[in-house]
Amino acid sequence: MPKQKSNRGAAKRFMALGSGKIKRKKAFHSHILTKKTTKRKRNLRKMTFVSSAEIRRVKKMLLI
């Protein structure tokens, strides 16, 4: 039986930590930035964690 392949799109977007949490970048920071406040844009730069509702799905894509 061949090796399983992880979802390459997910592998580029998510990063698993030793604690079992999964880090992700925030959305809405690629374009149409003029109407967004400086505070909002600054907060969008930061990394965050995948929600508990989605962790199972992401781990399955990453084969964790």
C-alpha positions in Angstrom: 0.0 0.0 0.0 1.4 3.4 -0.9 2.2 6.1 1.6 -0.6 8.6 2.5 -0.1 12.1 1.2 -0.9 15.1 3.3 -3.1 17.9 1.8 -0.4 20.2 0.3 -2.6 23.3 0.5 -3.2 22.7 4.2 0.5 21.9 4.8 1.4 25.4 3.6 -1.2 27.1 5.7 -1.0 25.4 9.1 1.8 24.5 11.5 1.4 21.9 14.3 2.9 22.7 17.7 4.2 20.2 20.3 1.3 21.0 22.5 -1.2 19.7 19.9 -2.4 23.1 18.9 -2.3 24.2 15.3 -1.1 27.7 14.3 -2.6 29.6 11.4 -2.4 33.0 9.8 -5.4 35.3 9.9 -7.4 36.1 6.8 -8.4 39.5 5.3 -4.9 41.0 5.1 -4.0 40.6 1.4 -5.9 43.4 -0.3 -8.4 46.2 0.2 -6.4 47.5 3.1 -7.2 51.2 2.7 -10.6 51.0 4.5 -9.3 48.9 7.3 -8.0 50.6 10.4 -4.3 50.5 11.4 -5.2 48.6 14.6 -7.2 46.0 12.6 -4.3 45.5 10.1 -1.8 45.2 12.9 -3.9 42.5 14.6 -4.2 40.6 11.3 -0.4 40.3 11.1 -0.4 38.1 14.2 -0.7 34.3 14.1 -3.6 32.6 15.9 -4.8 29.1 16.7 -7.2 26.9 14.8 -10.6 26.7 16.7 -11.4 23.5 18.6 -14.3 22.8 16.2 -11.9 22.6 13.2 -8.8 20.9 14.8 -9.9 17.4 13.9 -10.4 18.3 10.2 -7.1 20.1 9.9 -5.2 17.3 11.7 -6.7 14.8 9.3 -5.5 16.9 6.3 -2.0 17.1 7.8 -2.0 13.4 8.8 -1.2 14.1 12.4 
